[in-house]
Amino acid sequence: MVALETAEMVARSRMISAQALFEGRADLNGYPFRLLGVYSVRAMALDNVSLVLAAAEMLMQYGWELVNISKFTGDTPSACAIMRRPVGQEPYT
């Protein structure tokens, strides 16, 4: 089993994988920042976009807002969604 990604671990890079969110391996309770990157490198180029959008929608249920999304191409296609927690909102639980 793959380890839980804690708020402290995520805070080091300010990034979390969409896969960790889907598999319930993400614990953002206590995440100290307003901005968070959600990335995917596991699928084909357009599939990565779909994956990070789905992960963004999961976080939106907890008050996070989608700021931007980018698709990266090259040897390792990937995508990243930038999420923002509104000012004064309680940490993700």
N, C-alpha and C positions, 0 to 999 in steps of 0.2 A: 504494500500500500504506500502511496505517495504521501509525504508529510503535509500537515496543515500549514498554510501560509498565514502566519500571525500578523497583526497590525505592525508589530515591531520589525518583522522581516520585510514587509511591504514598504514601510516607511524608508528603509535604506535606499531603495531605488525609485520609490513613488510609482511603481508599476506592479500590476498583477496580471496574471494570465487569465484569459477568458475561460480556459479549461478549468482552472482552479475554482472559479465561480460556479461553473456548470456542475462540477463534481462535489460541491459542498465543502471544498477544502480551504475556503477563504474565511478568515475571521478578521474583519476590519474594525471590530469593536475597539475603540481607543485610537484609531488611526488619527494622527495629529494634524494632518494637512488638509487644506480645502481642495487641492487638485490631485487627481489620480489618473494615471494612464492605464488603460486596459488593452492588452495586446494579444495577438494570435499569430503564430508562425506554423501551425500544424496542418494547414489546408492549402488548397490551390488559391491563387491570388484573390479572386472574387469571393470565394468561400470564406476567406479570412475576414473580409469586410462584413459579411453576414454574421459571422461568429462574434465579432466585437460589437456589432449593433445589438445582437441578442443579449450579450453580457451587459451592455449599456442599459437596455430596457430592464434588466434584472435590478440594476442599481437604482434606476429611476423610481422603483417601488419604495425605496428607502430615502427618497428626497434628493438624490444626486441629479445633476443636470448635465446633458451632453453639450460640450463646448465645441468640439471639432472631431473630425475623423480623417485619417490619412491612410492611403494604401501605398505600400512600398514594393517595388519590383526589383528584380535582380536575381542573384543566385539563390536567395532565400526569401521568397515572397512573404510579406507580412502586412498587418494592418494594426493601427493603434487608434483608440478612442480616448479623448481627453474628457474627463468628467470633473465637475465642480460641485462641491457641497455649499449651499447658500450660507451666508454669514449668519451666525447664531444658531444654526441647526445642530442638533445633538449628533455626536459621532454615530457612524453606521453601527447598527446592532443586528 
